[in-house]
């Protein structure tokens, strides 16, 4: 019985360790991440058609596009937590809907976010449980 339990525990550990890859600068930097979904506790959602792009550099800079304006800033990565800071963006007006998307998105990515990377490295999920925010990205050019 003890052997079966040990085998079950090892199997479970093996299964869960195969579902994600540790998030490191090396495996997220110098890649374009295209947002595929955003949802928060307020019921606000953003779909892939918003054309939001996120790029991390290996020098701890972050940049991207909100689908309207470009943004830049800094980021830190501590274990599985990403914190983006000092975010600045261009100020082009692109309509009320895009302005609302941009406001919510930039506010969300400035929070401390738990980061998870899929085992194949093609999907990045950033989450803040306190705010109910979950942002999903795919590696630009990859199939989902």
N, C-alpha and C positions, 0 to 999 in steps of 0.2 A: 504494500500500500504506500509506504514511504517513497519507494522508487517511482511509482506512478505519479505521485504528487510532485516530486522533483522534476520528472519529465514534463508534466503539465506546466509547471512554472517556467522551465526553460523554453518550452514551446511558445508560451505567451510572451515572454521577453523577446524571443526571436521574431515573432510576428510584429510586435509594436516597434521594434527597432528598425524594421524594414519599411515602415510607413513614412518615416521622415529622416532627413539628413540634418546634422547639426548646422546651424547657421553661423558661418564664419565670413570674414571680409572676403576671403579668397573665393568663396562659392556664390557670393551675391554681387561683387564689384565688377565693374566694366561690362555690365550686361544691361540691356534695356528690358524693363519690366512693364508690361502693359496691363493696366487694371481691367479685370473682367467683371468684378462685382464689389459693391460697397453697400453695407447696410448698417444702420445704427438703431439704438433703442427708441428714437423718436419716429421711427418708421420711414426715415429718409433713405432712399436707395439711389444708386448710380449704376448704370449698366456699362457694358463694354463700349457702346457707341459714343461714350463721352470722350474717347481718345486720350485718356490720362496715361502718362508715361512717367516712370520713376527710374532714375539711374544713380547707383552708388559708385563712388570712386574708391580706389584703394588708399587714397590720401584722406579719407574720412569726410569727403564732400558729397553732398547729394544735390541732384538737379532733376529737372523734369518739366513736364507740361501738364497743365490742368485741363487741356482741351481748348483753352483760350489763351492763357498767359503762361510764360515760362517762369520757373522758380529755381532758386539756388539756396543752399544752406550748408549746415554741418550735420554730421550724425556721429553717434557713438554706439558701439555694440558691446554689450556686456552679457556674456553667455547668450541667452535667447531673447534678450531685450534690446530693442532699438529705440534710441531717443534722437529725434531730429530737432535741430535748434537753429536760431538765427536765420529763419526762413525769410527771404525777400522775393518779391515777384514783380514782373512788369505789370502795368496798370491799364491795359487795353480793355475797353468795354466791349463785351460780346453778347449783350442781352441779359435780361433778368434771370432766365433759367440757368444759363452758364455761370452767371455771377453767384447764384445760390449754390450750385455744384462746387464751384471753386472755394467759396467761403467754408462750406462744410468739410471739404476734402483737406484743405490746408490746416484747418483747426484740428482735424483728426490725426494727421500725420505729425503734428507737433506734440502729441501726447506720447508717453512711454508706451511702446507697443511690444507685445510678445510676438516673436517671429518664428515661423515654422516653414521649412523648405521640404518639398516632396522628395521622395527617395530618388527620383530621376533628375531632380534639380530644375524642373520646368515650371513649378508652381510655388509661389511665395505667398504666405498668408500672414497678415499683420493684424493683431487683435488687441483691443483694450476692453477687458471684461467689465470694468467699472462703468464705462460709458456705453457698453453694448455695441462696440464698433468692431466690424470685421471687414477687412479689405483683402480681396484676393487678386493676385496678379499672375499672369503667365509670362514666361520668357518670350520676348518678342520674336515672332517668327516660328514658334513651336506650336505643335498641335496640342489641343487640350486633352 
